[in-house]
Amino acid sequence: MEDYTLSIPLLATPAGALTTTIAPTSCATKKDDENGVFSSGSSIIYRLLLVILIGTISIWANHEASKGFKVTIINAAAKESPAGRRFDLFYVSNDEATRIILSTSAVVENILYADQSEDQTKKPVHHVVLQLAAGDNLTATKVSVDTSRSKEPVYVISLSPSIMEESNVKYSVISTIQRAMARIWLWDGKSRAPPWLIAGMEEYIWMQAGFGHHDKETALHSRSKFRPEQFCSVLSQVCSKSSKLRPGLKMNISAICGDHWKWEKTGGVCREEDDKNPKIVALALGYIEQKHKGYVQGLNQILRDGWD
């Protein structure tokens, strides 16, 4: 701590020497004053930095809280491999992977849970792990979603390293994670729902998110020429569950189901091998949703309670 008091010499000085004695003392005072201003300025800067730091921490905390679930990113691939290096550089170091998880999740939540009615129960999702897998032995979709059986399930999305070799890596990563987040947020009928139905709903969400533009055009064309036999077995399943829909939606859907039952009674035969393809199921769901908004959300709520 600086001492700003001036020392008085014990011995008297000659009058002629007074000027030379006072001059350096005056300079010292000026320097000390400058030091005081500098110290005061440093203190202000320090306080400003402290305020900025506290504000940043607060914003970060609010951001974390707004996620609604914890996100963990893991690079399980060989770090020295091209795929491992790209994943670290473009998706881990800059937190891009976390942003993709949150943005794709928001799209799915908006499609499945936008209607905040009393009978709308949101699936609890507490923790999502995204990892670049160690090997390249995943399915043709290049992604898998696994669930840990714990008190609060952890959903693990495993990406194939081959995704990092795609010509349009950004599109491939976002597209693949969008599918995975759809699978995570969908109820699955307490693990009893038909796999084709879950895959079709996942495909429907993926298309609604803006992927598969060619398929979307096909869907719009197909809807204009819809016939019950086109999606026979799909309608057999979803219409048989329509009694569980909320009253307003149940009434609206009766026309489509009525057409289906009428067609079946006249000797129509379901060709399940044709319409259990995820794209066909997505087209059927898209058609019904276009006619009766809220059907897909209602179907997801039916899956919440199980599937016989």
TORVEXZA-493052 format. One line per 5 residues: number of its first residue (from 1); their letters; for each residue x negated, y, z negated of N, C-alpha, C. Coordinates in Angstrom, 3 decimals. Layout:
<rs>
NUM	a	X,Y,Z,X,Y,Z,X,Y,Z ~ ...
</rs>
This chain:
<rs>
1	medyt	-0.862,-1.198,0.000,0.000,0.000,0.000,-0.887,1.232,0.000 ~ -0.609,2.178,0.988,-1.481,3.338,1.095,-1.257,4.301,-0.075 ~ -2.381,5.003,-0.485,-2.319,6.005,-1.553,-2.370,7.376,-0.894 ~ -1.236,8.150,-0.966,-1.169,9.426,-0.283,-1.580,10.599,-1.177 ~ -2.108,10.380,-2.418,-2.571,11.468,-3.310,-3.960,11.908,-2.910
6	lsipl	-4.216,13.219,-3.047,-5.530,13.760,-2.696,-6.412,13.749,-3.941 ~ -7.659,13.354,-3.783,-8.606,13.337,-4.926,-9.268,14.710,-5.066 ~ -9.372,15.210,-6.301,-10.021,16.512,-6.570,-11.439,16.244,-7.041 ~ -12.463,16.866,-6.392,-13.856,16.606,-6.799,-14.110,17.098,-8.213 ~ -14.901,16.332,-8.941,-15.209,16.688,-10.340,-16.142,17.888,-10.423
11	latpa	-17.016,18.010,-9.411,-17.988,19.119,-9.454,-17.498,20.249,-8.580 ~ -17.703,21.483,-9.029,-17.324,22.651,-8.238,-18.208,22.764,-7.024 ~ -17.675,23.289,-5.974,-18.440,23.432,-4.731,-18.613,24.897,-4.434 ~ -19.687,25.235,-3.776,-19.926,26.632,-3.426,-18.837,27.144,-2.514 ~ -18.629,28.526,-2.625,-17.575,29.127,-1.821,-17.804,28.935,-0.337
16	galtt	-19.035,28.985,0.079,-19.344,28.833,1.501,-19.048,27.465,2.013 ~ -19.062,26.509,1.138,-18.831,25.127,1.568,-17.368,24.749,1.505 ~ -16.508,25.656,1.078,-15.101,25.342,0.886,-14.444,24.933,2.189 ~ -14.795,25.645,3.268,-14.183,25.355,4.559,-14.521,23.951,5.018 ~ -15.754,23.561,4.889,-16.166,22.233,5.349,-15.573,21.138,4.474
21	tiapt	-15.258,21.495,3.229,-14.677,20.482,2.344,-13.194,20.315,2.622 ~ -12.491,21.393,2.893,-11.046,21.332,3.105,-10.726,20.720,4.477 ~ -11.535,21.025,5.456,-11.247,20.549,6.821,-11.069,19.041,6.902 ~ -12.031,18.244,6.392,-11.842,16.796,6.474,-10.660,16.336,5.642 ~ -10.391,17.027,4.508,-9.251,16.636,3.683,-7.953,16.836,4.457
26	scatk	-7.853,17.927,5.203,-6.672,18.201,6.018,-6.485,17.140,7.087 ~ -7.546,16.703,7.707,-7.495,15.655,8.739,-6.993,14.349,8.137 ~ -7.469,14.033,6.929,-7.057,12.799,6.267,-5.557,12.814,5.992 ~ -5.084,14.017,5.581,-3.646,14.142,5.303,-2.826,13.889,6.563 ~ -3.270,14.450,7.678,-2.566,14.260,8.944,-2.530,12.798,9.357
31	kdden	-3.659,12.127,9.162,-3.744,10.710,9.528,-2.816,9.885,8.659 ~ -2.806,10.246,7.341,-1.930,9.513,6.422,-0.462,9.713,6.792 ~ -0.117,10.947,7.205,1.259,11.205,7.624,1.632,10.359,8.840 ~ 0.679,10.253,9.784,0.924,9.422,10.969,1.118,7.970,10.594 ~ 0.306,7.513,9.638,0.447,6.127,9.155,1.826,5.919,8.538
36	gvfss	2.295,6.942,7.810,3.600,6.824,7.182,4.706,6.721,8.216 ~ 4.606,7.538,9.283,5.598,7.477,10.362,5.552,6.127,11.040 ~ 4.340,5.622,11.295,4.171,4.313,11.939,4.774,3.210,11.084 ~ 4.505,3.293,9.765,5.042,2.280,8.851,6.555,2.317,8.837 ~ 7.124,3.539,8.835,8.577,3.682,8.845,9.168,3.138,10.144
41	gssii	8.498,3.417,11.283,8.957,2.903,12.573,8.916,1.393,12.625 ~ 7.844,0.818,12.065,7.709,-0.645,12.040,8.831,-1.263,11.231 ~ 9.190,-0.605,10.139,10.265,-1.108,9.281,11.591,-1.113,10.030 ~ 11.842,-0.049,10.808,13.088,0.024,11.579,13.142,-1.070,12.634 ~ 12.010,-1.251,13.321,11.938,-2.297,14.352,12.180,-3.666,13.736
46	yrlll	11.548,-3.885,12.575,11.713,-5.168,11.888,13.185,-5.420,11.547 ~ 13.852,-4.365,11.058,15.260,-4.516,10.686,16.136,-4.769,11.912 ~ 15.807,-4.073,13.013,16.561,-4.303,14.239,16.403,-5.735,14.733 ~ 15.171,-6.215,14.698,14.914,-7.598,15.117,15.663,-8.584,14.230 ~ 15.712,-8.292,12.936,16.412,-9.161,11.999,17.906,-9.196,12.309
51	vilig	18.471,-8.016,12.617,19.895,-7.943,12.964,20.172,-8.733,14.243 ~ 19.276,-8.562,15.245,19.438,-9.294,16.508,19.365,-10.791,16.285 ~ 18.422,-11.216,15.434,18.259,-12.640,15.138,19.514,-13.193,14.480 ~ 20.030,-12.463,13.492,21.236,-12.918,12.794,22.420,-12.984,13.765 ~ 22.520,-11.976,14.646,23.590,-11.971,15.634,23.493,-13.139,16.592
56	tisiw	22.249,-13.437,17.025,22.033,-14.567,17.935,22.422,-15.883,17.277 ~ 22.002,-16.048,16.026,22.351,-17.276,15.297,23.861,-17.398,15.155 ~ 24.522,-16.273,14.893,25.982,-16.279,14.744,26.670,-16.680,16.041 ~ 26.191,-16.102,17.163,26.762,-16.444,18.471,26.544,-17.914,18.773 ~ 25.348,-18.396,18.491,25.036,-19.810,18.736,25.932,-20.715,17.902
61	anhea	26.136,-20.340,16.633,26.979,-21.142,15.747,28.418,-21.176,16.250 ~ 28.910,-20.016,16.704,30.268,-19.969,17.242,30.385,-20.802,18.508 ~ 29.326,-20.752,19.336,29.322,-21.553,20.566,29.369,-23.034,20.242 ~ 28.561,-23.436,19.264,28.544,-24.845,18.873,29.906,-25.272,18.330 ~ 30.503,-24.394,17.541,31.802,-24.726,16.952,32.885,-24.805,18.015
66	skgfk	32.747,-23.985,19.073,33.770,-23.957,20.115,33.738,-25.200,20.995 ~ 32.654,-25.944,20.952,32.574,-27.152,21.759,33.678,-28.132,21.387 ~ 33.947,-28.265,20.113,34.926,-29.235,19.659,34.334,-30.609,19.478 ~ 33.174,-30.857,20.064,32.493,-32.133,19.863,30.990,-31.937,20.036 ~ 30.258,-32.832,19.442,28.796,-32.759,19.493,28.301,-33.329,20.823
71	vtiin	27.270,-32.717,21.371,26.678,-33.177,22.632,25.208,-33.512,22.403 ~ 24.795,-34.688,22.827,23.393,-35.112,22.726,22.904,-35.526,24.106 ~ 21.747,-35.033,24.508,21.156,-35.367,25.809,19.888,-36.194,25.579 ~ 19.790,-37.327,26.258,18.644,-38.230,26.085,18.058,-38.584,27.453 ~ 16.764,-38.524,27.554,16.077,-38.991,28.764,15.430,-40.331,28.430
76	aaake	16.148,-41.409,28.757,15.642,-42.748,28.448,14.793,-43.312,29.584 ~ 14.747,-42.608,30.700,13.921,-43.050,31.823,12.455,-42.758,31.524 ~ 11.582,-43.391,32.280,10.148,-43.148,32.105,9.840,-41.685,32.374 ~ 9.233,-41.007,31.384,9.001,-39.565,31.496,8.098,-39.204,32.679 ~ 7.191,-40.134,33.043,6.271,-39.826,34.137,6.877,-40.144,35.504
81	spagr	8.058,-40.771,35.524,8.706,-41.098,36.795,9.286,-39.832,37.420 ~ 9.442,-39.795,38.754,10.029,-38.613,39.404,11.418,-38.283,38.854 ~ 12.248,-39.309,38.640,13.601,-39.073,38.127,13.552,-38.505,36.713 ~ 12.665,-39.055,35.891,12.541,-38.577,34.516,12.060,-37.139,34.452 ~ 11.101,-36.783,35.300,10.578,-35.413,35.322,11.645,-34.423,35.798
86	rfdlf	12.389,-34.814,36.842,13.440,-33.923,37.350,14.531,-33.703,36.305 ~ 14.912,-34.785,35.643,15.973,-34.678,34.640,15.542,-33.755,33.503 ~ 14.303,-33.899,33.053,13.780,-33.026,31.994,13.746,-31.567,32.431 ~ 13.267,-31.348,33.656,13.063,-29.988,34.142,14.382,-29.269,34.415 ~ 15.305,-29.958,35.103,16.523,-29.290,35.571,17.733,-29.444,34.653
91	yvsnd	17.701,-30.409,33.719,18.904,-30.661,32.927,18.692,-30.693,31.417 ~ 17.457,-30.877,30.971,17.208,-30.943,29.526,16.601,-29.647,29.012 ~ 15.527,-29.198,29.668,14.783,-28.039,29.161,15.617,-26.764,29.125 ~ 16.549,-26.603,30.055,17.358,-25.380,30.129,18.790,-25.577,29.624 ~ 19.069,-26.734,29.028,20.395,-27.031,28.450,21.487,-27.123,29.508
96	eatri	21.116,-27.324,30.767,22.096,-27.409,31.847,23.021,-28.614,31.678 ~ 22.475,-29.722,31.201,23.296,-30.930,31.018,24.433,-30.680,30.030 ~ 24.127,-29.965,28.953,25.164,-29.648,27.961,26.245,-28.775,28.574 ~ 25.850,-27.797,29.385,26.837,-26.924,30.023,27.737,-27.709,30.967 ~ 27.171,-28.670,31.681,27.972,-29.487,32.597,28.970,-30.338,31.820
101	ilsts	28.517,-30.917,30.710,29.419,-31.719,29.864,30.607,-30.869,29.423 ~ 30.332,-29.665,28.950,31.397,-28.803,28.425,32.349,-28.324,29.527 ~ 31.801,-27.963,30.681,32.654,-27.446,31.758,33.528,-28.547,32.362 ~ 32.968,-29.732,32.587,33.762,-30.843,33.128,34.796,-31.312,32.112 ~ 34.437,-31.254,30.843,35.392,-31.613,29.793,36.576,-30.661,29.797
106	avven	36.307,-29.370,29.961,37.382,-28.367,29.978,38.354,-28.619,31.127 ~ 37.837,-29.052,32.281,38.695,-29.344,33.433,39.642,-30.497,33.099 ~ 39.101,-31.562,32.523,39.922,-32.737,32.185,40.964,-32.390,31.133 ~ 40.539,-31.667,30.108,41.463,-31.295,29.033,42.616,-30.452,29.566 ~ 42.329,-29.592,30.538,43.369,-28.750,31.114,44.385,-29.575,31.895
111	ilyad	43.919,-30.623,32.572,44.808,-31.483,33.353,45.652,-32.383,32.449 ~ 45.040,-32.933,31.402,45.726,-33.927,30.573,46.455,-33.350,29.370 ~ 45.994,-32.188,28.890,46.534,-31.698,27.620,46.947,-30.225,27.662 ~ 47.231,-29.698,28.840,47.607,-28.295,28.939,48.946,-28.024,28.265 ~ 49.840,-29.014,28.298,51.150,-28.863,27.675,51.025,-29.126,26.175
116	qsedq	51.090,-28.077,25.378,50.916,-28.203,23.933,52.257,-28.459,23.230 ~ 53.020,-29.411,23.734,54.294,-29.750,23.108,54.067,-30.649,21.894 ~ 55.131,-30.858,21.130,55.003,-31.603,19.875,54.606,-33.055,20.100 ~ 55.032,-33.627,21.238,54.722,-35.041,21.480,53.392,-35.230,22.211 ~ 52.616,-34.166,22.322,51.332,-34.219,23.015,50.218,-34.426,22.001
121	tkkpv	49.644,-35.618,21.982,48.562,-35.938,21.058,47.248,-36.017,21.821 ~ 46.317,-35.166,21.439,45.031,-35.129,22.120,44.120,-36.227,21.588 ~ 43.459,-36.889,22.493,42.543,-37.956,22.096,41.383,-37.360,21.298 ~ 41.035,-37.937,20.151,39.918,-37.383,19.372,38.568,-37.736,19.995 ~ 37.804,-36.734,20.342,36.446,-36.915,20.875,35.515,-36.081,20.010
126	hhvvl	34.602,-36.747,19.293,33.730,-36.052,18.340,32.279,-35.949,18.802 ~ 31.847,-36.909,19.627,30.424,-36.937,19.987,30.263,-37.583,21.361 ~ 29.613,-36.862,22.269,29.321,-37.377,23.611,27.814,-37.384,23.815 ~ 27.294,-38.523,24.225,25.861,-38.662,24.521,25.706,-38.853,26.027 ~ 24.878,-38.027,26.640,24.545,-38.189,28.049,23.098,-38.624,28.138
131	qlaag	22.870,-39.770,28.790,21.492,-40.240,28.921,21.186,-40.648,30.358 ~ 19.973,-40.344,30.760,19.465,-40.881,32.016,18.946,-42.262,31.680 ~ 19.567,-43.280,32.251,19.271,-44.664,31.869,17.829,-45.052,32.189 ~ 17.362,-46.061,31.473,15.983,-46.516,31.647,15.821,-47.291,32.939 ~ 16.839,-48.062,33.322,16.757,-48.868,34.532,17.751,-48.420,35.576
136	dnlta	17.744,-49.082,36.715,18.648,-48.721,37.809,19.593,-49.879,38.090 ~ 20.162,-50.441,37.017,21.013,-51.612,37.169,22.476,-51.291,36.880 ~ 22.884,-50.031,37.086,24.262,-49.650,36.843,25.125,-50.035,38.037 ~ 26.425,-49.802,37.889,27.363,-50.178,38.934,27.235,-49.249,40.133 ~ 28.047,-49.550,41.153,27.987,-48.755,42.386,28.363,-47.302,42.147
141	tkvsv	29.111,-47.041,41.075,29.491,-45.665,40.780,28.335,-44.882,40.166 ~ 27.250,-45.595,39.825,26.034,-44.981,39.281,26.236,-44.365,37.902 ~ 27.291,-44.779,37.226,27.532,-44.259,35.881,28.322,-45.291,35.080 ~ 28.063,-45.340,33.791,28.855,-46.186,32.899,29.199,-45.378,31.657 ~ 30.341,-45.717,31.057,30.770,-45.066,29.819,31.003,-46.143,28.776
146	dtsrs	30.262,-46.084,27.709,30.386,-47.050,26.616,30.816,-46.325,25.346 ~ 31.460,-47.080,24.461,31.951,-46.505,23.212,31.406,-47.299,22.040 ~ 30.786,-46.593,21.095,30.311,-47.257,19.887,31.482,-47.462,18.942 ~ 31.517,-48.592,18.273,32.582,-48.877,17.328,32.166,-48.417,15.937 ~ 32.398,-47.164,15.690,32.049,-46.603,14.385,33.242,-45.815,13.869
151	kepvy	33.088,-45.204,12.689,34.182,-44.433,12.099,34.639,-43.347,13.058 ~ 33.699,-42.629,13.630,33.986,-41.648,14.670,33.273,-42.109,15.936 ~ 34.006,-42.669,16.903,33.387,-43.243,18.100,32.458,-42.262,18.810 ~ 31.360,-42.797,19.302,30.416,-42.017,20.104,30.527,-42.523,21.543 ~ 30.803,-41.624,22.456,30.924,-41.984,23.869,29.589,-41.742,24.556
156	visls	29.060,-42.806,25.154,27.733,-42.740,25.780,27.877,-42.822,27.293 ~ 27.491,-41.750,27.978,27.490,-41.716,29.443,26.079,-42.038,29.914 ~ 25.943,-43.114,30.678,24.623,-43.509,31.197,24.577,-43.254,32.695 ~ 23.651,-42.396,33.113,23.479,-42.084,34.527,22.356,-42.925,35.116 ~ 22.560,-43.396,36.323,21.509,-44.123,37.014,20.413,-43.152,37.467
161	psime	19.130,-43.521,37.297,18.044,-42.646,37.771,18.115,-42.362,39.268 ~ 18.810,-43.241,40.011,18.902,-43.037,41.464,19.661,-41.757,41.812 ~ 20.480,-41.250,40.884,21.200,-40.001,41.126,20.223,-38.858,41.358 ~ 19.084,-38.895,40.653,18.099,-37.829,40.784,17.379,-37.867,42.124 ~ 17.646,-38.900,42.917,17.025,-39.029,44.237,17.993,-38.624,45.354
166	esnvk	19.231,-38.276,44.995,20.227,-37.908,46.003,19.808,-36.640,46.747 ~ 20.325,-36.488,47.970,19.977,-35.302,48.758,20.544,-34.033,48.120 ~ 21.740,-34.148,47.511,22.335,-33.019,46.804,22.478,-33.435,45.330 ~ 21.394,-33.289,44.603,21.349,-33.776,43.221,22.386,-33.064,42.357 ~ 22.498,-31.759,42.515,23.423,-30.986,41.673,24.850,-31.493,41.829
171	ysvis	25.293,-31.671,43.068,26.650,-32.159,43.317,26.839,-33.548,42.727 ~ 25.852,-34.420,42.943,25.964,-35.799,42.477,26.064,-35.871,40.955 ~ 25.255,-35.078,40.268,25.264,-35.102,38.803,26.601,-34.594,38.267 ~ 27.058,-33.442,38.761,28.313,-32.870,38.267,29.489,-33.774,38.606 ~ 29.504,-34.296,39.836,30.587,-35.177,40.271,30.663,-36.427,39.395
176	tiqra	29.509,-37.005,39.116,29.464,-38.228,38.322,29.883,-37.977,36.875 ~ 29.408,-36.882,36.305,29.775,-36.562,34.921,31.262,-36.218,34.833 ~ 31.811,-35.616,35.892,33.253,-35.310,35.899,34.078,-36.589,35.782 ~ 33.683,-37.630,36.507,34.362,-38.924,36.403,34.246,-39.484,34.980 ~ 33.041,-39.394,34.434,32.812,-39.953,33.099,33.648,-39.233,32.047
181	mariw	33.738,-37.907,32.134,34.524,-37.158,31.152,36.014,-37.463,31.305 ~ 36.460,-37.726,32.526,37.854,-38.141,32.723,38.103,-39.457,32.010 ~ 37.172,-40.388,32.143,37.317,-41.693,31.480,37.341,-41.527,29.961 ~ 36.531,-40.624,29.449,36.466,-40.422,27.992,37.785,-39.864,27.453 ~ 38.373,-38.885,28.140,39.569,-38.210,27.615,40.861,-38.971,27.863
186	lwdgk	40.860,-39.928,28.778,42.071,-40.711,29.051,42.338,-41.708,27.929 ~ 43.577,-41.779,27.477,43.966,-42.890,26.601,43.954,-44.165,27.437 ~ 43.696,-45.296,26.822,43.578,-46.540,27.600,44.562,-47.615,27.167 ~ 45.688,-47.196,26.558,46.685,-48.191,26.160,46.166,-49.149,25.113 ~ 45.312,-48.638,24.220,44.685,-49.464,23.177,43.947,-50.647,23.802
191	srapp	43.225,-50.323,24.885,42.388,-51.283,25.640,43.215,-52.340,26.366 ~ 44.526,-52.087,26.532,45.371,-53.074,27.211,45.891,-52.573,28.560 ~ 45.578,-51.349,28.915,46.068,-50.803,30.188,45.359,-51.475,31.363 ~ 46.060,-51.641,32.494,45.422,-52.253,33.672,44.220,-51.418,34.126 ~ 43.098,-52.042,34.379,41.907,-51.292,34.828,42.178,-50.444,36.062
196	wliag	43.014,-50.955,36.991,43.294,-50.205,38.211,44.016,-48.896,37.904 ~ 44.852,-48.892,36.857,45.580,-47.674,36.519,44.632,-46.621,35.941 ~ 43.746,-47.045,35.040,42.778,-46.107,34.455,41.856,-45.561,35.541 ~ 41.397,-46.469,36.440,40.516,-46.034,37.535,41.246,-45.064,38.464 ~ 42.540,-45.309,38.694,43.315,-44.420,39.556,43.544,-43.059,38.921
201	meeyi	43.791,-43.029,37.607,43.971,-41.753,36.913,42.655,-40.984,36.882 ~ 41.571,-41.708,36.713,40.240,-41.077,36.753,39.994,-40.466,38.129 ~ 40.365,-41.212,39.171,40.207,-40.719,40.545,41.078,-39.486,40.778 ~ 42.287,-39.515,40.246,43.205,-38.380,40.400,42.613,-37.124,39.769 ~ 42.090,-37.241,38.554,41.486,-36.096,37.863,40.277,-35.591,38.645
206	wmqag	39.469,-36.520,39.133,38.265,-36.169,39.897,38.639,-35.359,41.135 ~ 39.716,-35.784,41.821,40.164,-35.068,43.013,40.741,-33.698,42.650 ~ 41.481,-33.630,41.537,42.041,-32.356,41.104,40.945,-31.367,40.700 ~ 39.805,-31.894,40.292,38.678,-31.039,39.899,37.962,-30.445,41.102 ~ 38.363,-30.870,42.319,37.798,-30.273,43.522,36.810,-31.154,44.258
211	fghhd	36.697,-32.414,43.847,35.783,-33.324,44.533,36.564,-34.169,45.541 ~ 35.828,-34.727,46.511,36.484,-35.566,47.513,37.470,-34.779,48.365 ~ 36.992,-33.692,49.001,37.886,-32.811,49.774,38.603,-33.570,50.896 ~ 37.915,-34.506,51.529,38.536,-35.268,52.611,39.703,-36.087,52.066 ~ 39.479,-36.702,50.897,40.537,-37.508,50.294,41.725,-36.637,49.895
216	ketal	41.440,-35.405,49.470,42.516,-34.510,49.068,43.388,-34.161,50.275 ~ 42.764,-33.940,51.438,43.527,-33.658,52.641,44.378,-34.868,53.024 ~ 43.800,-36.057,52.875,44.544,-37.283,53.152,45.734,-37.397,52.218 ~ 45.522,-37.021,50.954,46.586,-37.102,49.958,47.743,-36.188,50.333 ~ 47.425,-34.959,50.757,48.466,-34.004,51.120,49.257,-34.514,52.322
221	hsrsk	48.543,-35.137,53.273,49.206,-35.680,54.453,50.113,-36.841,54.069 ~ 49.620,-37.701,53.162,50.382,-38.878,52.754,51.634,-38.493,51.982 ~ 51.531,-37.448,51.161,52.681,-37.042,50.353,53.856,-36.612,51.227 ~ 53.541,-36.010,52.366,54.623,-35.524,53.228,55.364,-36.670,53.903 ~ 54.756,-37.862,53.960,55.386,-39.024,54.599,55.520,-40.177,53.611
226	frpeq	55.785,-39.839,52.357,55.833,-40.847,51.300,57.015,-41.796,51.481 ~ 56.756,-43.087,51.295,57.800,-44.101,51.241,57.518,-44.991,50.030 ~ 58.540,-45.478,49.316,58.317,-46.273,48.107,57.404,-47.469,48.323 ~ 57.490,-48.086,49.510,56.671,-49.277,49.726,55.183,-48.967,49.810 ~ 54.837,-47.712,50.053,53.420,-47.360,50.156,52.686,-47.596,48.838
231	fcsvl	53.359,-47.311,47.740,52.728,-47.421,46.425,53.552,-48.364,45.546 ~ 53.988,-49.483,46.159,54.969,-50.350,45.532,54.575,-50.821,44.139 ~ 53.439,-51.490,44.020,53.084,-52.057,42.718,52.729,-50.981,41.709 ~ 52.201,-49.843,42.193,51.926,-48.728,41.281,53.235,-48.243,40.679 ~ 54.241,-48.034,41.534,55.528,-47.558,41.043,56.214,-48.599,40.166
236	sqvcs	56.017,-49.883,40.471,56.602,-50.929,39.621,56.121,-50.772,38.194 ~ 54.841,-50.478,38.040,54.257,-50.346,36.709,54.680,-49.046,36.042 ~ 54.538,-47.929,36.729,54.806,-46.646,36.079,56.297,-46.412,35.866 ~ 57.133,-46.926,36.786,58.570,-46.747,36.607,59.085,-47.583,35.446 ~ 58.478,-48.742,35.235,58.916,-49.584,34.119,58.605,-48.930,32.782
241	ksskl	57.697,-47.957,32.774,57.328,-47.267,31.539,58.039,-45.923,31.404 ~ 58.813,-45.534,32.432,59.380,-44.190,32.425,60.360,-43.962,31.284 ~ 60.906,-45.040,30.720,61.836,-44.880,29.595,61.146,-44.297,28.371 ~ 59.817,-44.369,28.340,59.063,-43.854,27.197,58.678,-42.383,27.361 ~ 58.969,-41.818,28.530,58.649,-40.416,28.760,59.606,-39.526,27.973
246	rpglk	59.184,-38.282,27.755,60.082,-37.355,27.073,61.309,-37.101,27.952 ~ 62.459,-36.789,27.362,63.744,-36.748,28.071,63.734,-35.988,29.390 ~ 63.212,-34.753,29.403,63.240,-33.958,30.618,62.491,-34.619,31.764 ~ 61.322,-35.155,31.486,60.498,-35.789,32.503,61.116,-37.108,32.948 ~ 61.737,-37.816,32.003,62.376,-39.085,32.317,63.488,-38.874,33.348
251	mnisa	64.255,-37.815,33.163,65.357,-37.508,34.071,64.827,-37.173,35.460 ~ 63.759,-36.388,35.512,63.196,-35.968,36.792,62.598,-37.124,37.583 ~ 62.021,-38.078,36.893,61.316,-39.161,37.565,62.279,-40.238,38.068 ~ 63.508,-40.193,37.608,64.470,-41.255,37.920,64.730,-41.360,39.421 ~ 64.659,-40.239,40.137,64.928,-40.268,41.575,63.896,-41.114,42.309
256	icgdh	62.619,-40.917,41.988,61.559,-41.689,42.647,61.680,-43.164,42.292 ~ 61.903,-43.442,41.012,62.015,-44.835,40.582,63.262,-45.477,41.189 ~ 64.343,-44.665,41.318,65.560,-45.189,41.931,65.314,-45.610,43.371 ~ 64.589,-44.802,44.110,64.243,-45.142,45.495,63.427,-46.428,45.538 ~ 62.532,-46.566,44.562,61.677,-47.754,44.540,62.501,-49.004,44.270
261	wkwek	63.357,-48.947,43.253,64.153,-50.139,42.928,65.100,-50.484,44.078 ~ 65.651,-49.469,44.731,66.564,-49.698,45.857,65.831,-50.438,46.973 ~ 64.591,-49.986,47.225,63.791,-50.629,48.284,63.472,-52.065,47.913 ~ 63.147,-52.305,46.647,62.772,-53.649,46.207,63.966,-54.598,46.284 ~ 65.159,-54.100,45.962,66.356,-54.943,45.988,66.740,-55.353,47.401
266	tggvc	66.317,-54.584,48.391,66.646,-54.928,49.775,65.659,-55.929,50.357 ~ 64.809,-56.480,49.541,63.888,-57.519,49.996,62.465,-57.055,50.205 ~ 62.164,-55.838,49.757,60.795,-55.336,49.881,59.828,-56.148,49.031 ~ 58.629,-56.379,49.544,57.626,-57.163,48.820,56.399,-56.293,48.549 ~ 55.991,-56.275,47.289,54.803,-55.494,46.925,53.549,-56.182,47.422
271	reedd	52.686,-55.436,48.050,51.385,-55.969,48.467,50.331,-55.324,47.572 ~ 50.100,-55.958,46.437,49.266,-55.349,45.408,47.838,-55.117,45.861 ~ 47.357,-55.969,46.767,45.968,-55.803,47.191,45.762,-54.497,47.952 ~ 46.853,-53.918,48.473,46.735,-52.689,49.249,46.728,-51.435,48.379 ~ 47.519,-51.449,47.293,47.698,-50.190,46.580,47.130,-50.189,45.170
276	knpki	46.265,-51.126,44.838,45.594,-51.085,43.547,44.229,-50.416,43.653 ~ 43.890,-49.992,44.867,42.666,-49.228,45.071,42.799,-47.889,44.353 ~ 41.734,-47.434,43.625,41.833,-46.172,42.875,42.308,-44.987,43.700 ~ 41.880,-44.898,44.949,42.293,-43.771,45.789,43.797,-43.806,46.061 ~ 44.340,-45.014,46.313,45.768,-45.145,46.573,46.558,-44.807,45.318
281	valal	46.078,-45.285,44.173,46.743,-44.960,42.905,46.719,-43.451,42.677 ~ 45.590,-42.812,42.969,45.469,-41.359,42.810,46.455,-40.632,43.719 ~ 46.643,-41.148,44.949,47.600,-40.541,45.872,49.022,-40.662,45.323 ~ 49.359,-41.836,44.775,50.689,-42.044,44.212,50.936,-41.094,43.052 ~ 49.954,-40.983,42.171,50.088,-40.082,41.024,50.185,-38.631,41.479
286	gyieq	49.396,-38.288,42.504,49.441,-36.930,43.032,50.807,-36.601,43.616 ~ 51.403,-37.578,44.308,52.729,-37.369,44.885,53.772,-37.145,43.788 ~ 53.764,-38.014,42.785,54.746,-37.896,41.697,54.540,-36.588,40.937 ~ 53.283,-36.233,40.686,52.991,-34.997,39.953,53.457,-33.775,40.737 ~ 53.316,-33.836,42.059,53.772,-32.719,42.888,55.285,-32.563,42.784
291	khkgy	56.001,-33.683,42.732,57.457,-33.635,42.630,57.923,-33.279,41.223 ~ 57.201,-33.771,40.228,57.626,-33.602,38.834,56.412,-33.255,37.982 ~ 56.155,-31.965,37.866,54.982,-31.485,37.136,55.002,-31.967,35.694 ~ 53.870,-32.490,35.250,53.743,-32.981,33.880,53.784,-34.486,33.779 ~ 54.005,-35.165,34.954,54.111,-36.622,34.890,52.805,-37.276,34.444
296	vqgln	51.684,-36.814,34.975,50.397,-37.437,34.622,50.113,-37.260,33.140 ~ 50.418,-36.085,32.600,50.255,-35.887,31.157,51.158,-36.837,30.378 ~ 52.394,-37.009,30.856,53.318,-37.920,30.184,52.836,-39.353,30.237 ~ 52.292,-39.766,31.392,51.769,-41.119,31.527,50.586,-41.341,30.588 ~ 49.738,-40.325,30.459,48.599,-40.425,29.541,49.078,-40.602,28.096
301	qilrd	50.179,-39.929,27.742,50.718,-40.075,26.385,51.322,-41.455,26.164 ~ 51.893,-42.051,27.218,52.379,-43.430,27.114,51.201,-44.355,26.813 ~ 50.073,-44.107,27.486,48.881,-44.934,27.273,48.325,-44.783,25.856 ~ 48.634,-43.673,25.217,48.193,-43.471,23.828,48.782,-44.547,22.907 ~ 50.010,-44.949,23.189,50.730,-45.858,22.293,50.546,-47.332,22.620
306	gwd	49.806,-47.630,23.666,49.599,-49.032,24.028,50.202,-49.332,25.389 ~ 50.024,-50.553,25.847,50.532,-50.970,27.155,50.861,-52.454,27.081 ~ 52.120,-52.795,27.392,52.554,-54.197,27.312,52.288,-54.892,28.626
</rs>
